[in-house]
Amino acid sequence: MKLIAKTIAAVVLTLPLGGAALATEYTKGEVTKVDSKQKKLTINHEELKNLDMPAMKMVFVVADEAMIEQVKEGQAIEFVAEKVNGRLTVTEIKSR
């Protein structure tokens, strides 16, 4: 019984550390095209480590169409991209 209690305590103590490891990592990029109709952004970006992709220029859909209004062509941004329903999607964005 003591072994089970110690094991549970060890797991509980490591949970906050695991959560910190999942912190959002922003990638730097530059918006090269805004497509309001299709709700897409073309971004020339640095390496997307979470998606194991090298730096390149590519098209992303946006998770929230309000993001389209936040950016303009030529603007430097930091963003988070994830695969959502099989599509590369910008899920967070902020200006640099």
C-alpha positions in Angstrom: 0.0 0.0 0.0 2.9 2.4 0.8 4.4 1.7 -2.6 1.1 2.7 -4.3 0.9 5.9 -2.3 4.5 6.8 -3.2 3.9 6.1 -6.8 0.8 8.2 -6.9 2.6 11.0 -5.1 5.4 10.9 -7.6 3.0 11.0 -10.6 1.1 14.0 -9.0 4.4 15.9 -8.4 5.5 15.5 -12.0 2.2 16.7 -13.6 2.9 20.4 -13.3 6.3 19.8 -15.0 4.6 18.0 -17.9 2.1 20.9 -18.3 5.0 23.4 -18.6 6.5 21.3 -21.4 3.4 21.7 -23.4 3.6 25.5 -23.4 2.7 27.1 -26.7 5.7 27.8 -28.9 5.3 30.7 -31.4 7.0 30.7 -34.8 8.1 33.9 -36.5 6.9 34.6 -40.0 5.8 37.2 -42.5 2.3 37.4 -44.1 2.8 37.4 -47.8 -0.9 37.1 -48.8 -4.3 37.5 -47.1 -7.2 35.6 -48.7 -10.3 36.8 -46.9 -12.8 34.8 -49.1 -11.1 31.5 -48.4 -10.0 32.5 -44.9 -6.4 31.7 -45.6 -3.0 33.3 -45.0 0.2 32.7 -46.9 3.1 32.9 -44.5 6.8 32.8 -45.1 7.8 31.2 -41.8 10.7 29.8 -39.8 10.9 26.1 -38.9 7.7 24.8 -37.4 9.2 22.5 -34.8 5.8 21.1 -33.5 5.0 20.0 -37.1 8.5 18.9 -38.0 8.6 21.3 -41.0 11.5 23.3 -42.3 11.3 27.0 -42.9 9.3 27.8 -46.1 6.4 29.8 -47.6 3.0 28.1 -47.3 -0.7 28.6 -47.1 -2.6 28.0 -43.9 -6.3 28.2 -43.0 -7.2 30.2 -39.8 -9.0 28.7 -36.8 -10.9 31.9 -36.3 -11.8 34.2 -39.3 -11.3 37.2 -37.1 -7.5 36.5 -37.5 -7.8 37.6 -41.1 -8.7 41.2 -39.9 -5.7 41.3 -37.6 -3.0 41.1 -40.3 -2.0 42.6 -43.6 0.5 41.6 -46.3 4.1 42.3 -45.4 3.4 42.2 -41.7 5.8 40.4 -39.4 3.9 38.0 -37.0 4.4 35.2 -34.5 2.0 32.4 -34.8 1.1 28.8 -33.7 0.2 26.3 -36.4 -1.3 22.9 -35.8 -3.0 20.2 -37.9 -6.7 20.5 -37.3 -8.9 18.0 -39.1 -6.1 17.2 -41.5 -5.5 20.9 -42.4 -2.6 23.1 -41.5 -4.3 25.8 -39.4 -3.1 29.0 -37.7 -4.6 28.6 -34.2 -2.9 31.7 -32.5 -1.4 34.9 -33.9 0.3 38.0 -32.6 2.1 40.9 -34.2 5.8 41.4 -33.8 
